[in-house]
Amino acid sequence: MKAIIAGALLLWAVGTLFMATVPLSGDEVIYAQVARSFADSLLGRQSLSNLAVEVVGFGWFLPGISIVLTPVYLLDSTPDLAFVRLYASVIIFLLWVWTLREVDRQAGRPFAVALLVFPSLDVTWHMFAGSVWGDLPSGLVQAIIFARLLRMTRTLWTGGGIAFADWIYLEFLLVLAFYLRGNLILVAFAVHVFLVCLLVLTLRRETLLRQLVYAVIGAFCFVLAMLPWSVTASRVLGGTVISTSTPVLAFALTFGNAADACLGPCPRKEGSNNIWVSAAKFSRAYGAAHGISELEVQRMMARRALRDLTVSRFLQRVKVNAIRYFSDPADFLQKRFLPSSKLGLSEATVAWLAAAGGLLTGLLYWPFLALLTVANFWIVRSRFEDQIASLAIKLLSICVAIQPFFHTSHPRYWVGLAGIMAIGAAFLYVRTRSSMVPAGQGSAFLTYVQVAYAVALAIVVCVLILA
């Protein structure tokens, strides 16, 4: 354990120091710009109306990461890159420690040890720890959500009710995950449905009503916490926005005909190949010229781009997305972080480090991905607590990994699944160690649910392989 912890801390330090030499890129630039806008508004340099426009932008990114970064821009409107990276890395370190502590206390030591091995000993994951993307922190929060689910359902099975404070704590975690990554609204919805179903399954009539009231109050608190973003984004963009504005445009650009994405080919500036920005700017300009909202224009664009989409073509693109999502875990390390570093590394050095980083990442990534896959097909018939753990792993896995069906995937997205990968591995370890699994009663209904999930997942995988 001492060696594992020392290795994880060493990688965190190395990742932090290296990322201090890597310029912000992609989504990071947007998060930094919004953080600067928050700081300007707090210091009286910008009006609230302008702040709303800056924060919402195209409606793609929730402001969680930007809010966390705001203190940096309160101190200096043009902070040094190294300071931004160091600040982000320290925040991730604190979140990492919190995650390990919560998982150890609520789920058990094997789960915490698994998280210490992966992703904590993975070099690519630690490079992301010094970045300001939302994938890694949202993945850690999901690991805490898993641990709290185990705590709450353990109470249910022993005949007690879930304390109201536990409901509120869970809602706080779900809100935090949502503001870090807008698509995790799926996790929030799934967790609420999951818990309500368990309440009905396990509680007696005299305690069920009180627990359902707690659940409704908790869900109301979550919705209330969403409202500042949803209302602001809806007003700025001129249409209903619940989490992000991306679903319609993302689906059109991912699965539609690019030549029709902007009611024809998208206009692009010379030297730019970002069709996302081109499409969003087109929808905004077209909407302003015709007196309609940019979201309505995007729906028009989607109908045009998707008019020739077939089931076969859809499945083929889902498969391409899934391959891009899972097959190259060191991609950002090899193709973005190392080449863009200001250390002035030679091409030969970058190539050598990229090969080493890819090897080290793969040594941990592929076994843990395989174990998570097995955990998704694993059926638990005994011990209610293990059945709940099995279903929670499946629930969180599918909520995160469903993205290839709706959105263009990138190799960086796996870092949001890394915590669940570790939890899946620990779950299999505990289940296969008979001395660690005392006999206990399970639920036949939960067994059937696991079987139905495994069959459905097998069908989907087979269809995609054959597509």
C-alpha positions as CSV (number, residue, x, y, z in Angstrom):
1,M,0.0,0.0,0.0
2,K,2.8,2.4,0.8
3,A,4.4,1.7,-2.6
4,I,1.1,2.2,-4.4
5,I,0.4,5.5,-2.6
6,A,4.0,6.7,-3.2
7,G,3.7,5.9,-6.9
8,A,0.4,7.7,-7.2
9,L,1.7,10.8,-5.5
10,L,4.8,10.7,-7.7
11,L,2.7,10.5,-10.9
12,W,0.5,13.4,-9.6
13,A,3.6,15.6,-9.1
14,V,5.1,14.7,-12.4
15,G,1.8,15.2,-14.2
16,T,1.3,18.6,-12.5
17,L,4.8,19.8,-13.4
18,F,4.6,18.7,-17.0
19,M,1.1,20.1,-17.6
20,A,2.3,23.4,-16.3
21,T,4.2,23.6,-19.7
22,V,1.1,22.7,-21.8
23,P,-1.0,25.6,-23.1
24,L,-4.8,25.5,-22.7
25,S,-6.6,24.0,-25.7
26,G,-10.1,23.0,-26.9
27,D,-12.8,23.2,-24.2
28,E,-10.2,24.4,-21.7
29,V,-10.0,27.8,-23.5
30,I,-13.8,28.3,-23.2
31,Y,-13.7,27.4,-19.4
32,A,-10.9,29.9,-18.8
33,Q,-12.8,32.6,-20.8
34,V,-15.9,32.1,-18.7
35,A,-14.0,32.1,-15.5
36,R,-12.5,35.4,-16.5
37,S,-16.0,36.7,-17.1
38,F,-17.2,35.6,-13.7
39,A,-14.2,37.4,-12.1
40,D,-14.8,40.6,-14.2
41,S,-18.5,40.6,-13.1
42,L,-17.6,40.1,-9.4
43,L,-15.1,43.0,-9.7
44,G,-17.6,45.3,-11.4
45,R,-15.9,45.2,-14.7
46,Q,-18.8,43.6,-16.6
47,S,-22.6,43.8,-16.4
48,L,-24.7,40.8,-15.5
49,S,-26.4,40.8,-18.9
50,N,-23.0,40.5,-20.6
51,L,-22.0,37.9,-18.1
52,A,-25.0,35.7,-19.0
53,V,-24.2,35.8,-22.7
54,E,-20.5,35.0,-22.0
55,V,-21.4,32.1,-19.6
56,V,-23.9,30.5,-21.9
57,G,-22.0,30.9,-25.1
58,F,-23.4,28.4,-27.6
59,G,-25.0,26.4,-24.6
60,W,-22.4,23.6,-24.8
61,F,-20.6,23.9,-21.5
62,L,-22.1,24.1,-18.0
63,P,-20.2,26.6,-15.8
64,G,-19.0,24.2,-13.0
65,I,-15.4,24.1,-14.1
66,S,-15.4,27.9,-14.8
67,I,-16.7,28.6,-11.3
68,V,-13.9,26.5,-9.8
69,L,-11.4,28.5,-11.8
70,T,-12.8,31.9,-11.0
71,P,-10.6,32.6,-7.9
72,V,-7.5,32.4,-10.2
73,Y,-8.9,35.2,-12.4
74,L,-10.0,37.2,-9.4
75,L,-6.3,37.4,-8.4
76,D,-5.1,38.1,-11.9
77,S,-7.1,38.6,-15.1
78,T,-4.2,37.2,-17.1
79,P,-2.7,34.5,-14.8
80,D,0.4,32.6,-15.7
81,L,-0.3,29.2,-17.4
82,A,1.7,27.4,-14.7
83,F,-0.4,28.9,-11.9
84,V,-3.7,27.9,-13.7
85,R,-2.4,24.3,-14.1
86,L,-1.1,24.1,-10.5
87,Y,-4.4,25.4,-9.1
88,A,-6.4,22.9,-11.2
89,S,-4.2,20.1,-10.1
90,V,-4.5,20.9,-6.4
91,I,-8.3,21.0,-6.7
92,I,-8.2,17.6,-8.4
93,F,-5.9,16.2,-5.7
94,L,-8.3,17.3,-3.0
95,L,-11.2,15.7,-4.9
96,W,-9.2,12.6,-5.4
97,V,-8.5,12.3,-1.7
98,W,-12.1,12.9,-0.9
99,T,-13.1,10.2,-3.3
100,L,-10.7,7.6,-1.9
101,R,-11.9,8.4,1.7
102,E,-15.6,8.2,0.8
103,V,-15.2,5.0,-1.2
104,D,-13.1,3.4,1.6
105,R,-15.6,4.3,4.3
106,Q,-18.9,3.5,2.4
107,A,-18.0,0.8,-0.1
108,G,-15.0,-1.0,1.5
109,R,-11.3,-1.2,1.4
110,P,-11.1,-3.3,-1.8
111,F,-12.8,-0.6,-3.8
112,A,-10.5,2.1,-2.5
113,V,-7.4,0.0,-3.2
114,A,-8.7,-0.6,-6.8
115,L,-9.0,3.2,-7.2
116,L,-5.5,3.6,-6.0
117,V,-4.2,1.2,-8.6
118,F,-6.4,2.5,-11.4
119,P,-6.6,5.3,-12.4
120,S,-4.2,6.6,-9.7
121,L,-1.2,4.8,-11.2
122,D,-2.1,5.7,-14.8
123,V,0.1,8.4,-16.4
124,T,-2.5,9.7,-18.9
125,W,-5.1,10.1,-16.1
126,H,-2.6,12.2,-14.1
127,M,-2.0,14.4,-17.1
128,F,-5.7,15.1,-17.3
129,A,-5.6,15.9,-13.5
130,G,-3.6,19.0,-14.4
131,S,-6.1,20.0,-17.1
132,V,-9.4,21.9,-16.8
133,W,-11.7,19.5,-18.6
134,G,-14.7,18.3,-16.7
135,D,-14.4,14.6,-17.5
136,L,-11.9,13.5,-14.8
137,P,-13.6,15.4,-11.8
138,S,-17.0,14.2,-12.9
139,G,-15.7,10.6,-13.0
140,L,-14.4,10.9,-9.4
141,V,-17.8,12.3,-8.2
142,Q,-19.5,9.4,-9.8
143,A,-17.3,7.0,-7.7
144,I,-18.5,8.9,-4.6
145,I,-22.1,8.6,-5.8
146,F,-21.6,4.8,-6.1
147,A,-20.3,4.7,-2.5
148,R,-23.2,6.7,-1.2
149,L,-25.7,4.5,-3.1
150,L,-24.3,1.5,-1.3
151,R,-24.6,3.2,2.1
152,M,-28.2,4.2,1.4
153,T,-29.4,0.8,0.1
154,R,-27.6,-1.0,2.9
155,T,-29.8,0.9,5.3
156,L,-32.9,0.0,3.3
157,W,-32.1,-3.7,3.4
158,T,-31.7,-3.7,7.1
159,G,-35.2,-2.4,7.5
160,G,-34.4,1.2,8.3
161,G,-35.1,4.4,6.4
162,I,-32.6,6.6,4.7
163,A,-31.8,9.7,6.7
164,F,-32.9,13.0,5.2
165,A,-29.3,14.2,5.4
166,D,-28.2,11.3,3.2
167,W,-30.7,12.3,0.6
168,I,-29.5,15.9,0.6
169,Y,-25.8,14.8,0.4
170,L,-26.6,12.6,-2.6
171,E,-28.4,15.5,-4.3
172,F,-25.4,17.7,-3.7
173,L,-23.2,15.1,-5.5
174,L,-25.6,14.8,-8.4
175,V,-25.7,18.6,-8.8
176,L,-21.9,18.7,-8.7
177,A,-21.6,16.0,-11.3
178,F,-24.2,17.8,-13.5
179,Y,-22.4,21.2,-13.4
180,L,-19.1,19.5,-14.2
181,R,-20.6,17.6,-17.2
182,G,-24.0,18.5,-18.4
183,N,-24.6,15.0,-19.9
184,L,-24.5,13.6,-16.4
185,I,-28.1,14.6,-16.0
186,L,-28.6,11.1,-17.2
187,V,-26.9,9.8,-14.1
188,A,-29.1,12.0,-11.9
189,F,-32.3,10.8,-13.6
190,A,-31.2,7.2,-13.4
191,V,-30.2,7.4,-9.7
192,H,-33.5,8.9,-8.7
193,V,-35.5,6.2,-10.5
194,F,-33.2,3.5,-9.1
195,L,-33.7,4.6,-5.5
196,V,-37.5,5.0,-5.8
197,C,-37.8,1.5,-7.2
198,L,-35.7,0.2,-4.3
199,L,-37.9,2.0,-1.8
200,V,-41.0,0.4,-3.2
201,L,-39.2,-3.0,-3.2
202,T,-37.8,-3.0,0.3
203,L,-39.8,-0.8,2.6
204,R,-42.9,-1.5,4.7
205,R,-46.0,0.6,4.1
206,E,-45.6,2.6,7.3
207,T,-42.1,3.9,6.4
208,L,-42.5,4.0,2.6
209,L,-44.5,7.3,2.5
210,R,-41.9,9.2,4.5
211,Q,-39.1,7.9,2.4
212,L,-40.9,8.8,-0.8
213,V,-41.5,12.3,0.5
214,Y,-37.7,12.6,1.2
215,A,-37.1,11.4,-2.4
216,V,-39.4,14.0,-3.9
217,I,-37.9,16.7,-1.8
218,G,-34.4,15.6,-2.9
219,A,-35.4,15.6,-6.6
220,F,-37.0,19.0,-6.1
221,C,-33.7,20.3,-4.7
222,F,-31.9,18.9,-7.7
223,V,-34.3,20.7,-10.1
224,L,-34.0,23.9,-8.1
225,A,-30.2,23.8,-8.4
226,M,-30.5,23.3,-12.2
227,L,-32.8,26.3,-12.6
228,P,-30.2,29.1,-12.6
229,W,-28.4,27.5,-15.6
230,S,-31.5,26.2,-17.4
231,V,-33.4,29.5,-17.2
232,T,-30.4,31.6,-18.1
233,A,-29.4,29.4,-21.1
234,S,-33.0,29.3,-22.3
235,R,-33.3,33.1,-22.3
236,V,-30.0,33.7,-24.0
237,L,-30.5,31.0,-26.7
238,G,-34.2,31.7,-27.2
239,G,-35.4,28.1,-26.6
240,T,-35.8,25.5,-23.9
241,V,-32.4,24.3,-22.6
242,I,-32.4,21.7,-19.7
243,S,-28.8,20.7,-19.5
244,T,-27.0,21.7,-22.7
245,S,-28.0,22.8,-26.2
246,T,-25.9,20.1,-27.9
247,P,-28.2,17.1,-28.4
248,V,-29.8,18.2,-31.7
249,L,-26.7,19.7,-33.3
250,A,-24.4,16.9,-32.0
251,F,-26.7,14.2,-33.4
252,A,-26.9,16.0,-36.8
253,L,-23.1,16.5,-37.1
254,T,-22.3,12.9,-35.8
255,F,-24.8,10.9,-37.9
256,G,-26.0,13.3,-40.6
257,N,-24.7,14.4,-44.0
258,A,-22.0,17.0,-43.4
259,A,-22.7,18.6,-46.8
260,D,-26.2,19.5,-45.5
261,A,-25.3,20.3,-41.9
262,C,-25.8,24.1,-42.4
263,L,-28.7,23.8,-44.8
264,G,-25.9,23.1,-47.2
265,P,-22.1,23.0,-46.7
266,C,-21.0,24.9,-43.6
267,P,-19.1,28.1,-44.2
268,R,-15.6,27.8,-42.8
269,K,-12.7,30.2,-42.4
270,E,-9.5,29.4,-44.1
271,G,-7.3,27.2,-42.0
272,S,-10.2,26.1,-39.7
273,N,-11.7,22.7,-39.7
274,N,-14.0,22.9,-36.7
275,I,-17.4,22.1,-38.1
276,W,-19.0,22.5,-34.6
277,V,-18.1,26.2,-34.3
278,S,-19.0,26.7,-38.0
279,A,-22.4,25.1,-37.6
280,A,-23.2,27.0,-34.3
281,K,-22.2,30.4,-35.8
282,F,-24.3,29.6,-38.9
283,S,-27.3,28.8,-36.8
284,R,-26.9,32.1,-34.8
285,A,-26.4,34.2,-37.9
286,Y,-29.3,32.6,-39.8
287,G,-31.6,32.9,-36.8
288,A,-30.8,36.6,-36.4
289,A,-31.4,37.2,-40.1
290,H,-34.8,35.4,-40.1
291,G,-36.1,36.4,-36.7
292,I,-36.0,32.9,-35.2
293,S,-33.9,31.4,-32.4
294,E,-30.7,29.6,-33.1
295,L,-32.0,26.5,-31.5
296,E,-34.9,26.4,-34.0
297,V,-32.4,26.8,-36.8
298,Q,-30.4,23.9,-35.4
299,R,-33.5,21.7,-35.5
300,M,-34.0,22.7,-39.2
301,M,-30.4,21.9,-39.8
302,A,-30.8,18.5,-38.1
303,R,-33.8,17.6,-40.2
304,R,-31.9,18.5,-43.4
305,A,-28.7,16.6,-42.5
306,L,-30.5,13.5,-41.2
307,R,-33.1,13.1,-44.0
308,D,-31.1,10.2,-45.6
309,L,-30.0,8.5,-42.4
310,T,-30.6,4.8,-42.3
311,V,-30.5,2.3,-39.5
312,S,-27.4,0.6,-41.0
313,R,-25.5,3.9,-41.4
314,F,-26.5,4.9,-37.8
315,L,-25.1,1.7,-36.4
316,Q,-21.9,1.9,-38.4
317,R,-21.3,5.4,-37.0
318,V,-22.1,4.3,-33.5
319,K,-19.5,1.6,-33.9
320,V,-16.9,4.1,-35.1
321,N,-17.8,6.3,-32.1
322,A,-17.4,3.4,-29.7
323,I,-14.0,2.5,-31.2
324,R,-12.9,6.1,-30.9
325,Y,-14.1,6.3,-27.3
326,F,-12.5,3.1,-26.0
327,S,-9.6,2.1,-28.3
328,D,-6.9,4.8,-27.8
329,P,-6.7,5.8,-24.1
330,A,-3.3,7.6,-24.5
331,D,-4.4,9.6,-27.5
332,F,-4.4,13.0,-25.7
333,L,-1.1,12.3,-24.0
334,Q,0.5,11.3,-27.3
335,K,-1.0,13.8,-29.7
336,R,-1.9,16.8,-27.7
337,F,-0.1,17.1,-24.4
338,L,3.4,16.0,-25.4
339,P,3.7,17.7,-28.8
340,S,2.3,21.1,-27.5
341,S,4.6,21.3,-24.4
342,K,6.7,24.4,-24.1
343,L,9.7,22.3,-22.9
344,G,11.0,22.3,-26.4
345,L,11.2,18.5,-26.7
346,S,12.6,17.0,-29.9
347,E,10.5,14.9,-32.2
348,A,12.4,11.8,-31.2
349,T,11.9,12.5,-27.5
350,V,8.2,13.1,-28.0
351,A,7.9,9.9,-30.0
352,W,9.7,8.0,-27.3
353,L,7.6,9.4,-24.4
354,A,4.4,8.9,-26.4
355,A,5.3,5.2,-26.9
356,A,6.2,4.8,-23.2
357,G,3.1,6.6,-22.1
358,G,0.9,4.5,-24.4
359,L,2.4,1.3,-23.0
360,L,2.0,2.3,-19.4
361,T,-1.5,3.5,-19.9
362,G,-2.5,0.3,-21.8
363,L,-1.0,-2.0,-19.1
364,L,-3.7,-0.7,-16.6
365,Y,-6.4,0.5,-18.9
366,W,-7.1,-2.7,-20.9
367,P,-7.4,-5.1,-17.9
368,F,-9.6,-2.7,-16.0
369,L,-11.8,-2.1,-19.1
370,A,-12.1,-5.9,-19.5
371,L,-13.1,-6.3,-15.9
372,L,-15.7,-3.6,-16.1
373,T,-17.1,-5.4,-19.2
374,V,-17.3,-8.7,-17.2
375,A,-19.0,-6.8,-14.3
376,N,-21.6,-5.6,-16.7
377,F,-22.5,-9.1,-17.6
378,W,-22.1,-10.6,-14.1
379,I,-25.3,-11.8,-12.4
380,V,-25.5,-11.8,-8.6
381,R,-28.2,-13.9,-7.1
382,S,-27.2,-13.9,-3.4
383,R,-26.7,-11.1,-0.9
384,F,-28.9,-8.1,-1.5
385,E,-26.0,-5.6,-1.0
386,D,-24.0,-7.2,-3.8
387,Q,-27.0,-7.2,-6.1
388,I,-27.3,-3.5,-5.5
389,A,-23.6,-3.0,-6.2
390,S,-23.9,-5.0,-9.4
391,L,-26.9,-2.9,-10.6
392,A,-25.3,0.4,-9.6
393,I,-22.1,-0.5,-11.6
394,K,-24.3,-1.3,-14.6
395,L,-26.4,1.8,-14.2
396,L,-23.4,4.2,-14.0
397,S,-21.5,2.4,-16.8
398,I,-24.4,2.7,-19.3
399,C,-25.1,6.3,-18.4
400,V,-21.5,7.3,-19.2
401,A,-20.8,4.9,-22.0
402,I,-24.0,5.5,-24.0
403,Q,-22.5,8.7,-25.5
404,P,-21.5,7.0,-28.8
405,F,-25.2,6.6,-29.6
406,F,-25.8,10.3,-29.6
407,H,-22.6,12.3,-29.8
408,T,-19.2,12.3,-31.5
409,S,-16.8,10.5,-29.2
410,H,-13.2,11.4,-28.2
411,P,-10.4,9.3,-26.6
412,R,-10.5,11.6,-23.6
413,Y,-14.0,10.6,-22.5
414,W,-12.7,7.4,-20.9
415,V,-11.3,9.3,-17.9
416,G,-14.9,10.0,-16.8
417,L,-15.4,6.2,-16.7
418,A,-12.1,5.4,-15.0
419,G,-13.5,5.4,-11.5
420,I,-16.3,3.0,-12.4
421,M,-13.8,0.8,-14.2
422,A,-11.9,0.4,-10.8
423,I,-15.1,-0.2,-8.9
424,G,-16.1,-2.9,-11.4
425,A,-12.8,-4.6,-10.9
426,A,-13.1,-4.4,-7.1
427,F,-16.6,-5.8,-7.2
428,L,-15.5,-8.8,-9.2
429,Y,-12.6,-9.4,-6.7
430,V,-14.9,-9.3,-3.7
431,R,-17.4,-11.6,-5.4
432,T,-14.8,-14.2,-6.4
433,R,-13.3,-14.3,-2.9
434,S,-15.7,-16.6,-1.2
435,S,-14.2,-16.0,2.2
436,M,-15.1,-12.3,1.8
437,V,-18.7,-12.9,0.8
438,P,-20.8,-14.2,3.6
439,A,-24.0,-16.0,2.7
440,G,-27.0,-13.7,2.5
441,Q,-30.5,-13.4,1.1
442,G,-30.9,-11.8,-2.3
443,S,-33.9,-10.6,-4.3
444,A,-35.3,-12.7,-7.2
445,F,-36.6,-9.6,-8.8
446,L,-33.1,-7.9,-8.8
447,T,-31.7,-11.1,-10.3
448,Y,-34.2,-10.9,-13.2
449,V,-33.3,-7.3,-13.7
450,Q,-29.6,-8.1,-14.0
451,V,-30.4,-11.0,-16.5
452,A,-32.6,-8.6,-18.6
453,Y,-29.8,-6.0,-18.6
454,A,-27.1,-8.6,-19.6
455,V,-29.2,-10.0,-22.4
456,A,-30.0,-6.5,-23.8
457,L,-26.4,-5.5,-23.6
458,A,-25.3,-8.6,-25.4
459,I,-27.8,-7.9,-28.2
460,V,-26.5,-4.4,-28.6
461,V,-22.9,-5.5,-28.7
462,C,-23.6,-8.2,-31.3
463,V,-25.6,-5.8,-33.5
464,L,-22.7,-3.2,-33.4
465,I,-20.1,-5.9,-34.2
466,L,-22.2,-7.0,-37.2
467,A,-23.0,-3.5,-38.4
